[in-house]
Amino acid sequence: MRIVVAAVGRLKRGPETELSERYRKRAAQTGRNLGLRDVEIIEIRESRAADAGKRMLEESIALANIIPQGAAVVLLDAGGENLDSASLAGQLAKWRSNDRPAVAFLIGGADGLAPSLHDKAALRLSFGAATWPHQLVRVLLLEQLYRATTILTGHPYHRA
């Protein structure tokens, strides 16, 4: 199973990028023992449209076009479910045991995601009610993916 993290916007060089890459590598490395092929990041260019609705639509179309066929789609959404780490790990294990070829985590732009993507989502995931910068959401997500792989492999990183 592949894990794809698709995000609107690019991370600039700096601590967020370094931390993001560190957790991506760790998740990919630990995930190999679980049959995960890779953890890949796909960055989508932000729309330049003047209208917020049009920006959201253009960015959502770009995200929809990179979702692997048969993937479980997870939207990062402030109104989504606030899962603990063990529950997220359990959900990944369930998708893997159901032979999903991939899981695509989608991080929208500042204007959000189109309703058509909400309709495709197997899960809407929240990291709480606070508003987070997209750069930190990516770091949080990759850390949680690393933590999920350690939970599933019995690695001591996660101590509940």
FENDAHU-V421560 format. One record per backbone hydrogen bond with DSSP energy under -1.0 kcal/mol. NH is the residue of the N-H (numbers start at 1). CO is the residue of the C=O. Records with the same first field share a line. If there is no record, write none. Layout:
BEGIN
NH = CO, CO
END
This chain:
BEGIN
2 = 101
3 = 38
4 = 103
5 = 40
6 = 105
7 = 42
8 = 107
9 = 44
18 = 14
19 = 15
20 = 16
21 = 17
22 = 18
23 = 19
24 = 20
25 = 21
26 = 22
27 = 23
28 = 24
29 = 25
30 = 26
31 = 27
32 = 28
34 = 31
35 = 32
36 = 31
37 = 1
40 = 3
42 = 5
44 = 7
55 = 51
56 = 52
57 = 53
58 = 54
59 = 55
60 = 56
61 = 57
62 = 58
63 = 59
64 = 60
65 = 61
66 = 63
71 = 68
72 = 102
74 = 104
75 = 123
76 = 106
77 = 125
80 = 77
81 = 124
83 = 81
88 = 84
89 = 85
90 = 86
91 = 87
92 = 88
93 = 89
94 = 90
95 = 91
96 = 92
97 = 93
98 = 94
99 = 96
100 = 95
103 = 2
104 = 72
105 = 4
106 = 74
107 = 6
112 = 109
117 = 114
118 = 114
119 = 115
122 = 73
123 = 73
125 = 75
126 = 81
137 = 133
138 = 134
139 = 135
140 = 136
141 = 137
142 = 138
143 = 139
144 = 140
145 = 141
146 = 142
147 = 143
148 = 144
149 = 145
150 = 146
151 = 147
152 = 148
153 = 149
155 = 150
END
